[in-house]
Amino acid sequence: MTENQLLGEICAALEIDLSVLTLDSVSTDIEQWDSLGHITILARLDSLFENVTERYPELAEATSIAEILEVLKRDGQI
């Protein structure tokens, strides 16, 4: 998966337009990225990457696209 595809998946999880999210976005920038939105992102990541949150529990604490990308790159998904 590419970084742009990941952005699209996160946008789909948050039900926001792709133009709202960038690689530099943080949760406080996006109204929909609240606690429920974060759970929705995690569920989508688990679906896409075979329970990645079990392998990397730090995703539960991630507050930015950069943090999510770092973990997925470490896992070889991006």
N, C-alpha and C positions, 0 to 999 in steps of 0.2 A: 504494500500500500504506500502511496506517496503522501507527503505532508498535506497537499491540497485535498486529497481524498479524505484524509483524517479530518480536516477542517469541515468538509461536507458532512461527514458522519456526526460530528459534534453539533453542527448546526441542525441537522435532522433531529438529534436527540433533544435539543433545546427548543426546537420549532422556531428557529430564527433564520433570516435570510443570510446567505453566505457572505454578503457584503458587510455584515456586522462584525464578523470574526476575522482576526488576523493571527499570524504566528506569534505576535506580541501581546495578544489579548490575555487579560487576567480576569478572574471571576468577578471582581468588584466593578469591572467595566460593563458587564453584561447582566442586565436585570434578571433575565431568566435563569442565570447560573446561580441559583440559590441552593439550599440543601436538597430540595427535591430534584432540581435540575442536575445537580452533581450525581445523585443516585442514578438518574436516567442516563447520564454520560457513562458511568461505571457499568451499568447493565449493558449498554450498547457495546462498550469495549470488550466486556466478557463474551458477548455473543460473537463479535468479530474475531477475537483473538483467543478463543478457547480458555476462558476463565483466567485471563491475565491478572485480574485483581487478587486472585489467590496466590499467584507467584510473586506479585509485587504489591503488597498491602499499602505501600506508600502512595499509591494512586488515590486512595481515599483521602489523603491530605493534600493532594495536588490542587493548586489554586491558579494555575496558568496553563496555557497551551504548551509553553516551553517545558514545563515539568512533565506533562503527559508525554510529549515527544521524546524527552530524555529517557523515560522508562521504556517506551515502545522501541526506541532505537537500541537500547541495551538488550532488549528481548529479541532483537533481530526482525521485528515486524515492519519496520520502516527503514 
